[in-house]
C-alpha cells in the first residue's frame, strides 16, 4: 500500500482564491497487547479516498515565454538617434507607470512592450526633432519580480531576468535548507511539497523534477510568480507503538508502509504483526484501517 494514501490533502478553493494546502499527518499505531474492534482493511471503502491520487504533477508541454512588458521599477537606457546620438541612462518607470523623457516630459509606458514604448516616445519627440529615432534597452528589470518563501536560505524577492527557470529561481534564493522549527527541532525542506503559484493557481510542476533538468517541470518563471517550499514537518508520518524507534518520519512520494516502518527501526519483539492500525484524515474525524 503506498503511504501516499495515508495522507489527506485539503484544498477548499473558493473561486480563484488560493487557500493553504494542509497535509494532515498520518498515524501508524502498532498494538502491543490490547486488541481493538476490527477495522476495515480497504481504504477504498471510504468515499474520503475514492478519488484518484496524483503522485506527481504532470508538468507543462508547451511553455512559451511571455512578452516583456514594462512595469514600475524597471530601469532603462534611452537611446536617441538623430544628427547626434544620445544615450540617457538610469531612466526608470515610476509607480504610476510613467517614464520621464527629456523634452517630451512624462509618458505613460506601463504594460507596454519595448517596441510599443519606443513608438510612443518617438511620436512625442517628433514635435522637437522630425528625424529622431528611439530605442530602449533594459538595464535592470526591477519591476519584474517573483517571490520565494519557506524553507530556503534567502527567502524574498528575485528579479525575473530573461530565461529564468524554476530551478534558477530556487537557486537564486540560496536553495532549500534545513531550518529550526519553533519547537526547537531540526527540520528539512520538503521539495516534493513545494508549489509554484501563478495568478492565484498552482502550476502543475514538480520542483524535484525541475532540479534534474526535466523541461516539462523546469518552466520559465514569470513576474508575479510565487514559489513556496514547505518544511518536512508539514508532510510527515508519525509512527507510534511497538516499534524500535517511535518517531516522526518525512513523507516521500511513493514511500511504502514497510519502508516507513523500517525508518522507525522496524517492529519490536512485542508487536502484533497482524494488527497494525493506520489512522488518517483530520484529527477531529479520523479514519482507522487495519493492516495485516
N, C-alpha and C positions, 0 to 999 in steps of 0.2 A: 504494500500500500504506500503510495507516495506521501511523504509527510506534508506536501502542499495541501492535501485535503484536510489537514488538521488545523489549518489557519483560515479564519474567516476575514474577508475584506469587505468593508462597508464604504459605499460611495453615494451618499444621499444627495446626488446632484439636483439642483433646482435651477432650471433654465440653463444659463451659461455660467452660473456662478460655480466656482470651484471650491469644493469643501475638502476638509482634511481627510485623507485616506487613513483609516485606523485598522491596523492589523492586530487582532486580539491574540494574545499568547495562548498556545495550546498547552494543556497539562496532561502529562503521561503519568498516571498513578499506578504503581505496581503494588498489589496487595500481598502482604506477607502471611498473615494468618487468617484474619476475618474474611468471610465470604459475603458478597453482596448479591442482591437480586440480579438475575441475568439481564444484561444489557443487549440491545440489538447489535448485530455484528456488522451489518452492511450500512455504511453511511448513506448509501443511495436511497434507503427507505425514508430519509428525511427530505422534505421539499427544500430545506435550507441549503442543501448541497446538490440539488438536482441539475443545476446548470453546468455547462461545460467549463473547464478550468484552463485558462491560458497560462502556460508555464513561462512563456517568454513573448514579449511584444513582437509583432510581425515585421516591423521595420517599414521603410518607405522606399518604393522602387524608383519613383520619379521625384527628384528634389531640386528643381531648377533654382538658381539664385534669384532673389528678389532685386528689382532695380534699386539703385542707391537714390534715396530722396533726402534732401536737406532737412535738418532738424535743428532746433535750438541747441546751441552749444558747439556746433560744428565750426571748425576754424579753417579758413580758406585762403588761397592766394589768388588775387585778381590780376589777370594779365590783360593789358590794353595794347592793341597793335594799331598804329596809325603812322603818322610821319616819323614818330619815335615810338619805341617800345617801352612800356612802363609796367612794372610789377609791384603790386601793393600786397605785402604780406600781413598776416595776422588779422584779416578781416573775418569777423565771426557773425554767426546768425544769432540774433538776440532772442530773448524769451518770447517775444511776440512773433518770431519767425521772419524778422526783417533784417536786411543786410544794408549797412551804410556804405554807399558808393560815392567817391569823390565826384563833385559837380552834380550828379544825379540825385544825391540825397538818400533817403531811406526807401528801400524797395523790398516788397514782400516776396520771399522766395521759399518760405517754409513749405515742405511737402512736394517741392518741385524736384525733378531730376536736374543734373548739372546742365544738360542741353537746354532745358526749358528756362532755367535761371539765366543762362548766358544770353538767350534770345531776349528776355525781358530787360536785362541790364543794357544790352546793346541798343535796344529800341529807345530807352530813356537817354542814353548818351548821344544818340544821333542828333539830338537837338543842339549839341555843342560841337560835335565832330561828325561830319557826314560820312566819313570813311572808316571810322573806328570799328575794330573787331574785338570781341570779348572772349576770353577763355578763363575758366575756373578750374583750379586743382584743389583737392582736399589735402590740407596739411595734417589735421587731426580730426577724425570723425567722433569728437567727444560727445555729440548728441546721440550717437548710436551705441547704446549700451545694453548688455544683458547682465543678469544678476546670478550669483551662485551662493547658495545658503546651505547651512547644515554642517556636516562633519567633513569640512575641508580646511586646509591650512590657512587660507586667507579669504574668508567669506566677504562678499561685497560685489561691487560693480566691475564689469570688464568691458572695455571698449571693443565693439564689434568691427573688426577690420575685414577687408575683402578676403574671402576664402576661409574664414574662421569656422571650424567644425566643432562638434560636440566634445571630442577628445581634447581639442585645443582649449576649449572653454574650461574644462576641468583642470587642465594643466596650468592655465593662467591663474587659477585660484589656488595654486600650490598643490593640487592633487588631494585625494582623500587621505585622511589622517586619523590616527587614534585620538581619543579625547577622554576627558574625565567627566563622568556624569555627576549630577547633583548629589547623589548618594555616595560619592567618592569612588565608585567602581570604574575601572578602565573599560572603555567601550571602543569598538572599531566601526568604521564606516560600512554601511550596507549598500554596496554598489548595485546589487540586484534589486533593491527597492528604490533606487534613485529615479526621479521623474523629471522630464523636461516639459515645462508648461508654456504654451504659446496661445495667446489670445483667450486665456481662461480655460483652455482644454489641454489634456495630456497628449503629447505627441507619442505615438506607438513605437518607441525605440528603446533599445536596451543599452545602458551605459557600458555594461560589461562587454557587449558585442562591439560597441564603438571603439573601445580601447584596444581591441585586437585587429582593428582595421576593416571591419565589415562596413562597406559603404552604404548598405541599406539602413544601418543604425547610426553611423558616424555622419549625421546630417549637417548641412550648413546652418549656422546659427544666425538668427535674425534679431534686429533690435527689438527689445522688449521681452525676449525670451527669459525664462526663469528656470534654473536648474536647482533642484533640491536633493541633497544627499543625506538620507536619514542615518541615525546610528543603529547599530545592530540590535540594540535593546528593543527597538520598535518591532522587530521581526524575530522573535526568539521563541524557543520551545523550552518550557520548564519541565524537568524530569524529577519526579519525587518518588519516595517509597523505597522499595527494596532493590536499589542499585548500589554499586560500589561508591559512586560519587554523585549524589543528587546535585543537580546544577541547572544553570540556565545556559543553553547552547544556541548559537546563532542559526537562524533558518537559512538554508541554501537551496536554491532551485534544484528540484529533483532528489533531494535527500530522502532516504527511506527510513522506515521505523527502526530496522536493525542498525542502521548507521547512527541514528540518534541515540539509541541505547548504548552503542559502543562508545560514543563520545562521553557518556556518563559512567564509563568503566564497566559496562555490562551488568547483567543481573547478579544479585548477591546469592549466596547459597540458600537463603531462606525464602527466596521469591517463588510465588506460584506462577510458573512459566505459562500456564494455560489460563491465567486470569489477569490479563493486563488491561487496564482501563484507559481509554482515550477520552479526554474531556475537551470539547471545542466550543467555540462561539463566545458570546458575551457572558461575563460573569453573572449578570442579572438573569440570564436564561441559558444556562449551559446545556449541551447535549453530550450524553455519555454513551460510548460504544465499547464493546468488548473485543479484544484481540486475542486469539489463541493459536 
